[in-house]
Amino acid sequence: FHSAMAFDASTYEMWVPWLNGGTLVVAPAGHLDTATYRRLLTEHSVTALWMTAGLFRVMAEEAPEAFAGVR
C-alpha cells in the first residue's frame, strides 16, 4: 500500500487483501526506488499486488526477480 487515501486505487490496495484474508504491507512514505520495492516484495513475501503499468514496466526491467513470489 503506497497510494494516497484520495486515490481511487487505494480502495483496491486495502480492501482486496483484507477481504481475502491477506496482510497489507504499508510502504514507507516518499519516493520509492526499485531496490526498495524489491525489498518490500521479497521481505514480506508479497503474493499479490497492484501496480501502474509504468511502475510494472520499470520493475520488470530492473528487478524482475522481485515478482518471483507473486501469484
Secondary structure, DSSP 8 states (H G I E B T S, - for coil): --S-TTSTHHHHHHHHHHHTT-------SS---HHHHHHHHHHTT-------HHHHHHHHHH-GGGGTT--
